[in-house]
Amino acid sequence: MNQITIEEGVVHQVPDDIKTVLQAQPELLEKWNKLTALARNEWICWTTIVKQEQTRKEHVERLKDDILGGKKRPCCWPGCPHRNPNAQKYFK
């Protein structure tokens, strides 16, 4: 049996909902693992920082579509406030 490796972020671990999407699509998983640890961290934070479950589901779908489309990081995202103190002002 092949072991599936899912690379993590710098501060954040990959949550189960993102793992499920990555494991279901080998092309997406390959592109995910080729992202830098900082880029993966931004995607994880962007997906998990939202308050509503529906918004999170939408972010997971957009993560899938954007990474498959060649994007490296979430668009219009000030950065992970858990890693970048300058981004914290956007999440008060």
C-alpha atoms as an extended CHARMM CRD file, in Angstrom:
* protein
*
        92  EXT
         1         1  MET       CA              0.0000000000        0.0000000000        0.0000000000  PROA      1               0.0000000000
         2         2  ASN       CA              1.2920000000        3.4780000000       -0.9030000000  PROA      2               0.0000000000
         3         3  GLN       CA              1.6720000000        6.0300000000        1.8560000000  PROA      3               0.0000000000
         4         4  ILE       CA              0.1940000000        9.4200000000        0.9090000000  PROA      4               0.0000000000
         5         5  THR       CA              2.2770000000       12.3840000000        2.0340000000  PROA      5               0.0000000000
         6         6  ILE       CA              0.5190000000       15.6860000000        2.6130000000  PROA      6               0.0000000000
         7         7  GLU       CA              2.9280000000       18.5190000000        3.3050000000  PROA      7               0.0000000000
         8         8  GLU       CA              2.0330000000       20.9110000000        6.1430000000  PROA      8               0.0000000000
         9         9  GLY       CA              2.2870000000       24.6790000000        6.5720000000  PROA      9               0.0000000000
        10        10  VAL       CA              4.7180000000       26.6450000000        8.7270000000  PROA      10              0.0000000000
        11        11  VAL       CA              2.3330000000       27.3940000000       11.6010000000  PROA      11              0.0000000000
        12        12  HSD       CA             -0.7820000000       25.4600000000       10.6540000000  PROA      12              0.0000000000
        13        13  GLN       CA             -1.4270000000       21.7430000000       10.2160000000  PROA      13              0.0000000000
        14        14  VAL       CA             -3.6070000000       20.5740000000        7.3290000000  PROA      14              0.0000000000
        15        15  PRO       CA             -7.1680000000       20.1050000000        8.6690000000  PROA      15              0.0000000000
        16        16  ASP       CA             -9.2540000000       17.0520000000        7.8040000000  PROA      16              0.0000000000
        17        17  ASP       CA            -11.5150000000       18.7810000000        5.2600000000  PROA      17              0.0000000000
        18        18  ILE       CA             -8.5240000000       19.9150000000        3.2050000000  PROA      18              0.0000000000
        19        19  LYS       CA             -6.8610000000       16.4960000000        3.5750000000  PROA      19              0.0000000000
        20        20  THR       CA             -9.9930000000       14.8470000000        2.1770000000  PROA      20              0.0000000000
        21        21  VAL       CA             -9.9650000000       17.0810000000       -0.9090000000  PROA      21              0.0000000000
        22        22  LEU       CA             -6.2270000000       16.5810000000       -1.4380000000  PROA      22              0.0000000000
        23        23  GLN       CA             -6.4360000000       12.8010000000       -1.1260000000  PROA      23              0.0000000000
        24        24  ALA       CA             -9.3400000000       12.6310000000       -3.5720000000  PROA      24              0.0000000000
        25        25  GLN       CA             -7.4180000000       14.3710000000       -6.3680000000  PROA      25              0.0000000000
        26        26  PRO       CA             -3.8450000000       13.2270000000       -7.0690000000  PROA      26              0.0000000000
        27        27  GLU       CA             -3.1250000000       16.2050000000       -9.3610000000  PROA      27              0.0000000000
        28        28  LEU       CA             -4.1790000000       18.6390000000       -6.6310000000  PROA      28              0.0000000000
        29        29  LEU       CA             -2.1040000000       16.7840000000       -4.0280000000  PROA      29              0.0000000000
        30        30  GLU       CA              0.9580000000       16.9220000000       -6.2840000000  PROA      30              0.0000000000
        31        31  LYS       CA              0.5750000000       20.6850000000       -6.7890000000  PROA      31              0.0000000000
        32        32  TRP       CA             -0.0890000000       21.1860000000       -3.0520000000  PROA      32              0.0000000000
        33        33  ASN       CA              3.0800000000       19.3380000000       -2.0850000000  PROA      33              0.0000000000
        34        34  LYS       CA              5.1010000000       21.4610000000       -4.5390000000  PROA      34              0.0000000000
        35        35  LEU       CA              3.9680000000       24.7220000000       -2.9140000000  PROA      35              0.0000000000
        36        36  THR       CA              6.3160000000       26.2940000000       -0.3970000000  PROA      36              0.0000000000
        37        37  ALA       CA              5.5550000000       25.7200000000        3.2770000000  PROA      37              0.0000000000
        38        38  LEU       CA              4.6470000000       29.4220000000        3.5760000000  PROA      38              0.0000000000
        39        39  ALA       CA              2.2140000000       29.2070000000        0.6600000000  PROA      39              0.0000000000
        40        40  ARG       CA              0.5600000000       26.0970000000        2.1400000000  PROA      40              0.0000000000
        41        41  ASN       CA              0.3240000000       27.9110000000        5.4630000000  PROA      41              0.0000000000
        42        42  GLU       CA             -1.4800000000       30.8310000000        3.7940000000  PROA      42              0.0000000000
        43        43  TRP       CA             -4.0220000000       28.4970000000        2.1420000000  PROA      43              0.0000000000
        44        44  ILE       CA             -4.6750000000       26.6640000000        5.4220000000  PROA      44              0.0000000000
        45        45  CYS       CA             -5.1130000000       29.8800000000        7.4160000000  PROA      45              0.0000000000
        46        46  TRP       CA             -7.2790000000       31.4880000000        4.7120000000  PROA      46              0.0000000000
        47        47  THR       CA             -9.5440000000       28.4400000000        4.7660000000  PROA      47              0.0000000000
        48        48  THR       CA             -9.7680000000       27.9640000000        8.5330000000  PROA      48              0.0000000000
        49        49  ILE       CA             -9.9700000000       31.5410000000        9.8430000000  PROA      49              0.0000000000
        50        50  VAL       CA            -13.5400000000       32.0910000000        8.6230000000  PROA      50              0.0000000000
        51        51  LYS       CA            -16.3970000000       31.9240000000       11.1330000000  PROA      51              0.0000000000
        52        52  GLN       CA            -19.1990000000       30.2490000000        9.1760000000  PROA      52              0.0000000000
        53        53  GLU       CA            -19.1360000000       26.6280000000        8.0440000000  PROA      53              0.0000000000
        54        54  GLN       CA            -20.5900000000       27.4920000000        4.6240000000  PROA      54              0.0000000000
        55        55  THR       CA            -17.8410000000       30.0410000000        3.9960000000  PROA      55              0.0000000000
        56        56  ARG       CA            -15.2400000000       27.4560000000        4.9570000000  PROA      56              0.0000000000
        57        57  LYS       CA            -16.7070000000       24.9770000000        2.4660000000  PROA      57              0.0000000000
        58        58  GLU       CA            -16.5670000000       27.6740000000       -0.2180000000  PROA      58              0.0000000000
        59        59  HSD       CA            -12.9270000000       28.3720000000        0.6530000000  PROA      59              0.0000000000
        60        60  VAL       CA            -12.0250000000       24.6860000000        0.3960000000  PROA      60              0.0000000000
        61        61  GLU       CA            -13.6280000000       24.5590000000       -3.0660000000  PROA      61              0.0000000000
        62        62  ARG       CA            -11.8490000000       27.7230000000       -4.1480000000  PROA      62              0.0000000000
        63        63  LEU       CA             -8.5450000000       26.3800000000       -2.7760000000  PROA      63              0.0000000000
        64        64  LYS       CA             -9.0030000000       23.3150000000       -4.9870000000  PROA      64              0.0000000000
        65        65  ASP       CA             -9.9040000000       25.3040000000       -8.1020000000  PROA      65              0.0000000000
        66        66  ASP       CA             -7.2310000000       27.9810000000       -7.6110000000  PROA      66              0.0000000000
        67        67  ILE       CA             -4.3480000000       25.5800000000       -6.9590000000  PROA      67              0.0000000000
        68        68  LEU       CA             -5.3490000000       23.4030000000       -9.9050000000  PROA      68              0.0000000000
        69        69  GLY       CA             -5.4640000000       26.6270000000      -11.9380000000  PROA      69              0.0000000000
        70        70  GLY       CA             -1.8770000000       27.4350000000      -10.9830000000  PROA      70              0.0000000000
        71        71  LYS       CA             -2.3080000000       29.9490000000       -8.1610000000  PROA      71              0.0000000000
        72        72  LYS       CA              0.2470000000       29.7630000000       -5.3880000000  PROA      72              0.0000000000
        73        73  ARG       CA             -1.5330000000       31.7800000000       -2.6720000000  PROA      73              0.0000000000
        74        74  PRO       CA             -5.0470000000       33.0520000000       -1.9140000000  PROA      74              0.0000000000
        75        75  CYS       CA             -5.9320000000       36.2310000000       -3.7790000000  PROA      75              0.0000000000
        76        76  CYS       CA             -6.4930000000       39.4190000000       -1.7880000000  PROA      76              0.0000000000
        77        77  TRP       CA             -5.3510000000       37.8410000000        1.4830000000  PROA      77              0.0000000000
        78        78  PRO       CA             -3.3250000000       40.0600000000        3.8420000000  PROA      78              0.0000000000
        79        79  GLY       CA             -1.4610000000       37.0390000000        5.2010000000  PROA      79              0.0000000000
        80        80  CYS       CA             -1.6540000000       34.6950000000        8.1290000000  PROA      80              0.0000000000
        81        81  PRO       CA             -2.1580000000       36.7420000000       11.3150000000  PROA      81              0.0000000000
        82        82  HSD       CA             -0.7510000000       33.8210000000       13.3310000000  PROA      82              0.0000000000
        83        83  ARG       CA              2.6070000000       34.1790000000       11.5770000000  PROA      83              0.0000000000
        84        84  ASN       CA              2.7070000000       37.7780000000       10.3880000000  PROA      84              0.0000000000
        85        85  PRO       CA              2.1120000000       40.4860000000       13.0130000000  PROA      85              0.0000000000
        86        86  ASN       CA              1.4620000000       43.0720000000       10.2740000000  PROA      86              0.0000000000
        87        87  ALA       CA             -1.5820000000       41.0790000000        9.0970000000  PROA      87              0.0000000000
        88        88  GLN       CA             -3.1520000000       40.9760000000       12.5870000000  PROA      88              0.0000000000
        89        89  LYS       CA             -4.7090000000       44.4180000000       12.1710000000  PROA      89              0.0000000000
        90        90  TYR       CA             -7.0960000000       43.0050000000        9.5180000000  PROA      90              0.0000000000
        91        91  PHE       CA             -8.5580000000       40.3970000000       11.8850000000  PROA      91              0.0000000000
        92        92  LYS       CA             -9.6340000000       42.3850000000       14.9540000000  PROA      92              0.0000000000
